[in-house]
Amino acid sequence: MKKLILLLLFIPLVSFGQSQEPPFFLNYTSQDAIKSFNALKARAESSSDGPKFKTNITKNSFEWSLDFGEYSRTRVTTYTYGFNDNGNVTYIQQYRPDQWADKSIDQIYDEECLKLREYDNNPKKSNKSLKYKGVFLKDPINFRLQQYDQNVTVTIAKHIVPQYNRRGTKIIGYNGGVVYRSYPDKVSNVNKVNTNFGDLFDLRDEDMIYNIKNYMTAFLLHITSPEMFIGNVYLDDIVRDPKNAVKNSNKWKLNATDKHLLEKFSTNHKFNCEFNLEQTAKYGHPNDKSKENQIVCPSDFISYEMKVEYRDLEDNVIAVAIGNVFNNEIMHVVIDPIKFKEASPAKRAFIMWHELFHTVGLDHGECGPLMFPYTDKDYTWEDWEASNGEAMKCFISKRNALQGIY
């Protein structure tokens, strides 16, 4: 599943039309950009040998990069945010210099284009003449995506600067980098709450009623990687208190033992096993002593069972969970097909998450509104997202405590 969280790191390069104010993000401001940076900075500098940062802020822009000292040969990325006079973000840009991570300009350009093809497989060549630091950009290509709840155009282009001899009469080489710029459409009525899981499925689709196991897959992705799949709630929690960003981030990290068990429901688990373990060892909860255990994923591994039954259920009951995955290694739900179809897409997701949290051990009355022992007439996607985030954090805390992780 792909979530374009990495886009929030990228920044501006070209001037917009002078006759009118450029479009801006409706749900992302200069304060949001600076809060996100402060949270990142707090995490990076939490250790005594953490990196330092270079920053430059003006009325209409904020720029930052890592600082390794004036004698360092490390090539670092520069991030820039452009603002209008009201503090709205008008563009986001990233500049990666030649030899960043020992890669050439062409290699950086090709890699960034390849990443974005996962979201727009039919990019268009830009017909605009774009400049960066006074130099025309080469091979600009536009990708159409969604970012911060808005449709955006992301332009990737090469910044190639000729280097001359001392007399200025002969080109002796080139340097530069790759520019990655994101700017929003004027208006976009896109979904604020993310319900899309890459190219696989969207919880809003009516076809979900025929693919109940997709709800299970989405739920498991949420509880094993909340920072990726419920990013709105996660980031709100982190940026609210930048000084405690690391501590708050750890509260969203499920212990390695439970995470590995839940990932066994994925059909791709055998393929991803070593990668997932490596990521957990690097980024798992710092107090989790088991995160670096060498868990073996057998070559003949068979994914754990997701079981769905359909039957008429009494009264207003729409779905029922059976069993606990930590006891029987089966995720089992029963659905009343008629009542489920009559519910709105948001209510279906709310009901499914309620029952699926039962399958991982939550009881009625625990962890906020999602686990109330009754259902309302209907729910919005905002209800689902907020309640899901509260239950998720509570569930992770409960499971981690059982492993002695606080």
C-alpha positions, 0 to 999 in steps of 0.5 A: 500500500502506498501512501505519499507521506514522503511528499510533505518533505518536498519544496518550491522552484519556479515563480507563479504568474504575477497577475493573480495569487497562486493556488494554495493548500486548503488544509496545510499552512506555514504553521503546519510545515514548521510544526512538522519540521520541529517534530522531525528536528526534535527526533533527530536531535534527541541524541547527543550525536544527532545531526544539526540543521540549517534553516532560513525563514522569511515572510514567504518561505521556509527552507531547511537542510541538514548541516554536517559542517563546512568541511563535509563532502556529504551532499544533502537535500534542501527542502523549501516551503513557499507561503502567501501573505496569509500563511497558506502553503503555495508550493513544496519543493525538494532539491537533491544535488548531484552525487546525493547518496553517490548518485548522478543527476540522471539516476536521482531523476529516474528513481524519483520518476519511478516512485511517482509512477506508482501513483500516476502511470501516465505522466506528461511532459511539462510544456512550461519553461521552468527555472531554478536559481536562474538556470532553465530546467531540463526534461521537466515531467508532471505527475498528477497526485493527491496531497494534503487532501488536494489534487496537485501537480508534481514536477520533476526536472534536472538542474544542470549547471555548466562549469567553466574554466578560469577564463570562462571560455570553455565548459569543463564539466557540469553539476546541479541536481534534481528539483521536485516541486509540488503545487496544488490546484485552485480547488479540489473536492477530494476526500479528506479522510484517507480510505484508499489503499494504493491500487488495491481497493478503497473503503468507499467503493460499493464493491467492498461489500463483496470483498470483506477480506479487504476490510481485514487486510486494511485493518491489519495494515492500520494496526501494524503500520499506523504511521503510514495508513492513518497518517492524519491522526498519527501526525496530529498527535506528533506535531501537537507536542514537538518537544515530546515527538519521539516519546509520542511516536513510540506510543504508536509502535506495536511490539515486534512479537504481536506485529509479526504474528499479525503480519502472518495474515498477509499473503505477501508475508513470506516474501516480505518477511526479512524486510519487515523484520529488518524495519522492525529492528530499526524502527520498533519501540526502543524498549522492545527487547524482542524486536531484534530477535532473529525470527525465521520465516519458513520457505513453506509458510502458509498465511494465517486464515481470514474467515468470513461467514454470512448469515442472518443475525438477530435484531439490529446486529450487522456483524459479529467477531468470533475468537481472538487471533492471539489464541487461535491464529484465525481472523473470523467474522460473521456478516449479515449480508442484507444489513451490511449492504444497507449501511453506508460505506462509512458505517460499514467500515466503523462496524468492521473495525469494531468487530475486528478490534474484538478479534485482537482482544478489545472488549466493549467499553474499552478504548473510546467510541469505536468499542461502544456496545451499540451503534448509531444510526450512521457515521461519517468518515471523520467519525471512523478516522477519529475513533479508529485512531483513539482505539488504535493507540489504546490497543497498542498500549494494551498489547505492549503492556502485556509484553512489559513495554511501556 
